[in-house]
């Protein structure tokens, strides 16, 4: 028993932390419990990676947490800055104002403490900062109501006793995210598709053997960033990664062996959708290489490369044949709006912004497809 925390309570918090490692939605409850056992307000878990800052917290910290992110305090965090400056990253315990600052007076004058946490009724904290093996920087803080004073004595001892499990749970959360991505990559491997998981900057986090065999299309460059040999396609890939949050952003990048030449392959950009509490892991997308097979019919090739639905490929074929949207609607007994939406979706998937680009793309693929 540490600092008055019973064996039963200790085991309950330990189990809850490890459960939250695989079920991220449970973190707010765990962080609220840390407040209860330390006679404080509640905790927050901040993860910094290439996706940016991500935060989960006890419900009592909702307003303060929103302000922390929206007002840019992450770049002016005196507590974390001092922890790093003093070499306490990875210290196997919770640190508090006695560690963050030279004195309590200095702590009260810290801009973030004074203008954010004091304004929200808090002002004292105990926490730790650790670096995870896959690159995430994790900060866990337990905030205290200002009128109660710093977290010390038995309250701090109870948190310290739980440190190994809380730090390990954070590490396992990151690992669980990594394994979910690995499973997706392995599924694509079973289908014989070259694939890799990327961060927002295009850095390769995980790739399959087929990816390594596709050196004629791509390679990794400085900082292990994925680069396409087709420079125009490489720029399109960067744009696609930047625009992942937009619903109608292009998801397909045509590859040409030479500028203005025939399209020989397509890189599909598949976004990794996350829940609000999935704060670990920096991957944002999986890229998949699709190459046309010899003897594949033109329409089938387009549908396969760009993942068009049967209805979408039907509209594309009709447009290529010179039909109008109104004519297609009448011939298929569908509304003009339905045909227009299907055409827009097909254009987004193929990376085309004008109908003439779509027509040229399909004709090019049909005229230059590989022959068996």
Helices and strands as residue ranges (DSSP letters): H 7-22, G 24-26, H 27-37, E 42-49, E 52-57, G 59-61, H 62-70, G 73-76, H 78-85, H 97-100, H 104-109, H 111-112, I 113-117, E 124-131, E 137-144, G 146-148, H 153-190, E 195-199, E 204-207, H 209-213, E 218-220, G 222-224, E 226-228, H 231-242, E 252-256, E 263-271, E 283-291, H 298-306, H 310-320, H 325-332, H 336-350, H 355-368
